[in-house]
Amino acid sequence: MVRRILASVAAATATLALATACDTGAGSGTAAGPAPVPSSSATVPTTSAAPSVPATPTASESAPAPEITTKLRRGDKGAEVVALQKRLTELGYWNGKADGTFGGTTQQAVFALQKAAGMGRDGVVGPKTRKALERGVRPTARSTIGHVVEIDKKRQLLMVVQDGRVTGILNTSTGSNQNYEYKDHTYLAHTPSGKFQVYRQIDGWRHGPLGPLWRPKYFNGGIAVHGAYSIPPYPASHGCARVSIPAMDWLWSSNQLPPRTKVWVY
């Protein structure tokens, strides 16, 4: 009888790990600490490098935004788009280089701003979004010490935080909390809350059983921060925290999420 009970518990634990993973082949982990040491195929150094923290935005959060008078949306170009991009950067919303073209990266930053402001998430800079720019709306961090990446599930934001100061803000899409089918079983697409650490990373595409992951950084079993082609402004993943392909490249190139980085999910 005891053996049957233990077997049932083990089976339930395995099912839970699968049900909360966007990559079922990445192993398992818990909020209590990092998952087991990765295999030799993973590109993880034995020691973590100190993150290169971007300069803290120097503009006052109450400073007026550059003049933006028209409604801006994806596909627009010109000086007002440059002003928008510069203002987003000043406030910490990563959107790459201010090139005057309102593309997908700028739209992702606008999504993030709209989420932080608690408004509709259409990716269009209309009157309400312009007011948020003028007010200098920025999310606040929960951590106060050290380098932490925070994932706010309620607002669907990923924040890079250094000693309590938010230095980078990204649009993210976490678990949809909807059921999905995998190998004739039904699972819940859920991103568990907790305090974790990056324990494994792959510098390239990981073609997992639930879909491709670009340059994933695993922090809780099969759950990772990873790049994807589709990052809507609402929860839509199997459990991972999706960001755009350019945003994931930035996280790698600026060393914002090296192994052993603390990841807080709430």
N, C-alpha and C positions, 0 to 999 in steps of 0.2 A: 504493500500500500504506500509506504513512504517513498519507494522508488517511483511509483506512478505519479505521486504528487510532485516530486522533484522534476520529473520529465515534463509534466504539464507546465510548471513554472518556467523551465528553460525554453519550451516551445513558445510560450506567450512572450517572453523577453525577446526572442529572435524575431517574432512577428512585429513587435513594437519597433524594433530597430529598423526593420524594412519599411514599416508604415511611415516613418518620419525621416526617410532618407530620399534625396533626389538622385543619389548614385548608390545603388545597392551593392556595388562591388568595392566600396571604399573602406570597409571595416566598420567597427562600432566604437562608440565612446559615450561618456556621460558628462553631465554638468559638473561633476565633482572633480574632474581633472582631465588632462589630455588623453587621447586614445592611444592604443599601443604604438610602438615604434614603427614607422612606415617601412615598406619593403624597399629593396635596393633600387627598384625601378622609379621610385619617387625622387624628385629633384629637391631634396631637403638637406641643407647643410647641417652639421652637427651643432653649430652654434648660431644664434641669431644675430644679425647685424643691427646696429642702432638705426632706427628709422630716420629717414631724411624728412624732417617736418617742414612743410612749406611755411613761408613767412606769414605771420599773423596779419590778417587784413588791417591796413593802417587807417582806412577811412572810418570816420565816426559813424556809428550805427544810426545817428540822427541826421547825418549829412544828406543834403538833397541829391537825388539821382540826376545824372546828365539828362538833358532835355529829350524826352521821348513823347511825341505828340500823337502818333498814329497807332492804330492796332497793328501789332506785329505777330506774324505766325511763320511756321515752317515754309521755306521757299523764298522769304523776303531777303532783300540785300540792301546794303547802303549804310550811311553814317549812323542812322538811328539804331541799326542792328549792332554796330560797333559799340555805341554807347550802352546798349543793353548788355552786351557781353562783358564789357569792362565793369559795369556795376555789379553783375552777378559774381564776377571774380572778386571784387572788393569785399563782397559779403560772405565769400567762402564757398559759393556754389560752383563746383568745378565744371567748366565748359570749354576747356582747351584754349586755343589761341583766339583772340579777338580778330577774326578775319572778315567780318562784315557780311557773312552768310549765315542765315538762320537755318541750320541743319539739324540733324537728329541729336547731336551733342548739346546744342543750345536748348532744344526742346526738352531734353532730359533735365537740364538745370532749371528750366521754368517749371516743370512738374514739381521738382524738389522745393522751389520757392513757394509754389501754391500750396503744397502739403504743409510746409512750415507755417504758413499763414492761415491754414484751416479753411481754405476756399475751394471752389470747384477746380478740378484738375483737367483742364482742356489743353494745356500747353500753349495757349494764346495769350499774348500780353495785351490785355484790354485795360480799361480804367481801374478795376480793382487790383489787378496785378501790378500796374504802375504805382498805385498807392503803396502796395507792399514793398516795392523797390524804394520808394521815397522814405518810408518809415524805417528801412533797413532791417526787415524781418529776418531773424536768424533763430534756429533751434538752440536749445540749451542742452548741455551734457549732464549725465548723472555721475560719471566718474570725476574724480578730483585730482588724482595723482597718477603720473605715468602716461605711457602711450597706450591708448585703448581705442578699438573700433567698436562703436555702438550701433546696434541695429534696432531701431524703433519700429516695432511691428504695427502699432496703431497708426502712426503717420507714414509708414513705409519709407523711412529715411535711413540711409547708412551714413554715419558721421565718423570722421577721423578726429580724435580728441587727444590733445597733449596737455597734461596737467590741468584738466578741467576746461580748457579752451578749445572750442570747435574750430578746426583749421581746414576741414574739407567736408563738403556735404554732397551726397549723391542720391539720386532717385534709385530706389530698389523695389523689387517685387519678391515677396516671401511666399510661404505656403498658402495656398488658396483656401485651406480648410474644407475642401470638397473631396468626395470619394473618387478614387480612380482605380482602374483595373490593371493588375499585373500578374501574368501567369495564372489566370483563372481565379484570382483572389482579389478582394476589394480592400483597399487601404485608404487611409486619410492623409491628405497632403497638408502636413502640419510642420511648422517651424517651432521647436520647443524653446522656451525661455530658459535663461540660465547664464552662468559665467563660464566661458570656455577659453581654449587657447588654440591657435593654429598649430596643427601637428603634422600636416602633410600638404605638399603642393605639387602641381604638375605644370611645367612650363610648355603648354601646348594644348591641343584638344584632347579631352577625355571623352571618348565615345561610350558613355554609360548606357545601361539598359533602358533608362527612362529618357534618354536624349543626350545631345552633345553639351559639354561644359568647356568653356574657354578659360584656360589657365587657372583652374580651380585652386582655392585655398581652403582645405578641409579643417573644420574646427569642432565638429561633433559627429563622429561616425561618418556616414555618407553625406552629411550636410556641409555645404561649402559656400563661400562667396565665390561667384564665378561670372564670367562674361557670357552674354547671350545676345541673340539677334532681336529678341522681343522682350522689352521691359515696359509693360504697361504701367500706368500710375495706380495700380491696385494689385492685391495679392493674386498671383497666378501660377506660382511654381509648385513643384512637388514637395518642397520643403527647404530648398536652398534659398540664398539671398542673391537674386540676379542683379547684375548691373550691366551697363552697356559694354560692348567690346572695347571702345576707346577708354572708358572709365577703368576697366580691368587692366588695360595696358598701363594706365597712369598709376594705379595702385602698385603694380610691379616695378615700373621704372623709377618711381619716387620712393620705393621701399617703405610703403605705408603699412604693409601687412606681411612682414617677414614671419618665419616660424617662431612660435612661442608668443606671438602677439596676443594680448588679451582681447577676447571678443565677448561683449555683453549683449545679450538678446533680451528684450523686454517688450 
